[in-house]
Amino acid sequence: MGKRLIGRGGEFRLTPPALESMPGVLVLGANGNVGSLLVEELTRRGSLVTAALRPRRAPPPGPSGVRWVEAELSRPDSLRSALVGIDRVIWTPSVGLVPGCLAVLEEANPARVVVISSASVHTQLPSGGARKKRAAEAAIRGSKLHYTILRPTMIFGNARDRNLTRLLDYLDRFPIFPLFGDGSGLMQPVFIDDLVEAILRAVARPIADRQTYDIGGAAALSYRALVETTAEALGRRVWFARIPVALAAGSLRLANRIGMRFLSEEQVLRLTEDKVVDNGRIVADLGCAPRGFAQGIAEQVSARRAMRIRAVTAPVNRRT
């Protein structure tokens, strides 16, 4: 992050850091994929970082100078000690946990609380998870907090993402891909570094106070095109085996009932639903410039290959 080339709409420009340093930033969910990158980047920029983990979790490897604390978000009182001396809060765990902690957060009255929700709140399908997120967002908007809510689409970009990493693993092994329906449902994945940069801008800039922003990649593409672009980044060819949506959803409904939960009916149905957001407001207010999927997946594949090379060439300790 910091100064680097970010692509949007085929054009490239240098994007300056959103901030150099801030006093007293609390990152909740600091050992998660997004949270750990935030801790690293905030520390690099000179901020005083407090990183919260669930009880009895060991801090992950990371930068020095971070204050590690325990906080069990299902017990809001455990947040009080973590909030001492904190000016800004970044909430990366489930947005559904925020309402239970609102009283403690309001009491601490930080200058900004950035909460990561999800663009899945826009689904038109019956979804208990989406309903819970919408209710949590409504509670935040009704609070006294100086909040910013960010709604990312599907996040990808490193080995810890649970989305494109699985697809990369599959396409690395198999040339035939099961496609539910015709694969025309639109998707707009957001690269993880672009999301982190948006969070850092939201936590620092006055214009983001009491605002809600969607954020996705630079442009949408169909699910079929996403798979094809991913295969191309790997240097692979892919053939599609089309499966009727109704057959797949019904089979998975039955499988889930008997305890086989490798994929849900809702996940299949959501692949047929357009998952597109408008980046207009976050670009205008925060100057964000999310990269396109082709660039992002190419970077992820390059990092993945570099990691494998390091693993192969790393010296092995042998007993003599």
Residue, then its C-alpha position, 0 to 999 in steps of 0.5 A: m500500500g502507500k504509494r503505488l500503481i493502482g489501475r482503474g478503467g485501464e488508466f494508472r495513477l499514483t495513489p498517495p497514502a490516505l494518512e501518515s499516522m493517527p493516535g490510538v487506533l483499535v483494530l478488532g479482529a486483528n488476526g483476520n485476513v483484513g484485520s492483520l493487513l490493517v495492523e501492518e499498514l497502520t503500524r507502517r504509517g506510524s500509528l499507535v495500534t491496539a490490536a484485539l483478539r478473542p481470548r486465549r488466541a496467540p498474536p500472529p507474527g507481525p510488526s513490533g510496537v503493537r499493543w495486543v489485547e483480548a476482547e470477547l465481543s459477545r461480552p461487551d464489557s470486555l471492550r472497555s479496557a481495549l478502548v482506553g486511549i483509543d481515538r478511532v476504531i476499525w471493526t472487522p468481525s461480523v457486523g451482527l455483533v456491533p449492536g450488542c456493543l453500541a452502549v460501550l462504544e458510545e460511552a468511549n465516544p471515539a472520533r470514528v468507528v469504521v464497520i465492515s459490513s457486506a454488499s450481500v445486504h442488497t440480495q433479493l433472495p431470502s437470507g437470514g444472514a443478510r437480514k441480520k446485517r441490515a438490522a445491525e446497520a440500522a442499529i449503527r445508523g440510529s446510534k450516536l456513533h461517528y460511524t462509517i459503514l463499508r460494504p465490500t463485495m466478495i474479497f480476494g487477493n491473497a492466500r487467506d481469502r476463502n473465495l478465489t483461493r479455492l477456485l485457483d486450487y480447483l483450476d490448477r487441478f481440473p480442466i472441467f468446471p461445473l457451472f450452475g446455470d449459464g454463468s451470466g450472473l454478474m460479480q464485482p470482486v474487490f481486491i483486498d489491498d483496495l479494501v484496506e486502503a478504503i478503510l484507512r481513508a474512511v477512518a481518517r477523513p471527515i467527509a466519511d462521518r456517518q456515511t455508508y459506502d459500497i465498494g467493489g472492483a473497477a467493473a463487473l463481469s459474469y461468473r463464467a467470465l470470472v472463471e475464464t479470467t482466473a484460468e487464463a491467469l493460471g495459464r490453463r484452459v477450462w471447459f464448462a459442464r453446465i448444471p441446471v440451477a434447480l437441480a443443483a439447488g434441490s440436490l444441495r438442499l437434500a444434502n444439507r438436510i442429511g449433514m453434507r454441508f460443502l455448499s449451500e442452496e443459497q450460495v448456488l442461487r446467489l451465483t445466478e443473482d447480479k452482485v454489482v455495486d456503484n463505486g461512485r460515492i466512495v470514489a468521489d468522497l475518498g478518492c478510492a480507485p479499485r483495480g479490475f478483476a483481471q489485474g487483481i487475479a494476475e497479482q494474486v497468481s503471481a504472489r501464489r507462484a512466488m510463495r510456492i517457489r520460496a517453499v520449494t527453495a527454502p533450506v530444510n533443517r536435517r538432523t546429522 
